[in-house]
Amino acid sequence: MKRLVVLSAGLSTPSTTRQVADAISSAVASAVGGRGEKLEVTTFELRELAGDLAQNMTTGLSTPHLDEVKRQLSEADGLVAVTPVFKASYTGLFKMFFDVLDTDALNGMPTIIAATAGTARHSLVTEYALRPLLAYMRAVVVPTALFAATDDFGGAGGADFSKRAARAASELAALIVSTQASVEGLAGAVGQPEAAPRKRKAGVDVEDGFVPFSQLLRGHSGD
C-alpha cells in the first residue's frame, strides 16, 4: 500500500482548491492502480491548521495535531500540494506550513504542484513560486504542473484540465511505483540528480537532530 498526502490551502467551504486537489488525487490513485499498487490518500486542509501554524511560528512550539501532520507527510510516498493564488503568489497560509517543516522533511518526495485562480493570467505561478519552493525543500517535482482558472470548471476547459491532471498523475505514479532506474531517470529530468536522497526527517521527535552531551563535550577537559 502506497500513501499519498494532499495539502489543500483553500480558505472557503466549499473550496475550488479542494475540488482541484480531489480531482488530482483521484487521477493519481487511478495511475498508481494501473501499476498494480493500491493508494491510500490523506488530505489535509491547511486552514484547519491555521492556529497551530501561528503558534509554531510565533513561539517555536508545535502542537500534537501539527506534529502528526508533519509525521504523516514525511512518511508518505508522494505529495500533492495545491494553493489558491493571492496577490500573484501562493497564500501566506501555504507558505507558513512549509516554513515550519524540518529542512529534511521532503527529501526526495515525489510531488505534484497545483494552483487555482480566477484568471489564467496567473498560470505561471506554479513555475515562478511553487516549483522553486518545493525544489528548495528537495522534493522531486514532476514536470507537469497544474493550474485551474475559473474557466476550467466545466466545458472544454475542464476537459483540458483533466488531461493535464492525468499526465501529471502518470508522472507521479512512475515515481511512487517504480524501479530504482526509473526513479533516477525521472528525478534527473526534474533537477534532482541524487539517486539516493538524504533520509527524510519530520523533526517532531526528540531524537531528530539530538546530540548527546557526551558528544558535545568530547575533547573538553572542563578547565
Secondary structure as UniProt FT lines:
FT   STRAND          2..8
FT   HELIX           16..34
FT   TURN            35..36
FT   STRAND          39..45
FT   HELIX           46..49
FT   HELIX           50..59
FT   HELIX           64..74
FT   STRAND          78..86
FT   TURN            87..88
FT   STRAND          89..90
FT   HELIX           92..99
FT   TURN            103..108
FT   STRAND          110..117
FT   HELIX           120..122
FT   TURN            123..124
FT   HELIX           126..130
FT   HELIX           131..136
FT   TURN            137..138
FT   STRAND          140..141
FT   STRAND          146..149
FT   HELIX           150..152
FT   HELIX           155..176
FT   HELIX           180..189
FT   TURN            190..191
FT   TURN            206..209
FT   HELIX           213..216
FT   TURN            217..219
//
